[in-house]
Amino acid sequence: MFLVRKSQNWSRLGHSGGRRPFRGFPLERLQLLSSVWDREIGSLAAHCRLEGVEGDRLVVSATSAAAANELGLRGRSLVRALNKYFNRAWLSGIKVVGEPGR
């Protein structure tokens, strides 16, 4: 279900536990990102799931190669659309990974 990475490289809302383990990473960004993700991704949401943030890149799992290809093609415009919800642009790209558990 969850990707396994070094915890200091990943920022996940579920790992916060009510404290600030991400060295000043504003968790409000993750809440906002989570709430606008489905709106911006549109019909592709059924095939792509937002997994987390690694540095300044979104980590998204795709259920198929076609969904991963579509994310690659729409990546720049999607990042631009997501950055408009924040005071300063902090996302620079999308990292597509395979479906978790495979």
WOJO-V547249 format. One line per field, one symbol per residue. burial: I if it has 24 or more other ideal C-beta (glycine too) atoms within 12 Angstrom, else O. A space follows every 10 residues. Layout:
burial=???
//
This chain:
burial=OOIOOOOOOI IIIOIOOOOO OIOOIOIOII OOIIOIIOOI IOOIOOOIII IIIIOOIIII IIOOOOIIOI IOOIIOOIIO OIIOOOOOOI IOIIIIIOOO OO
//
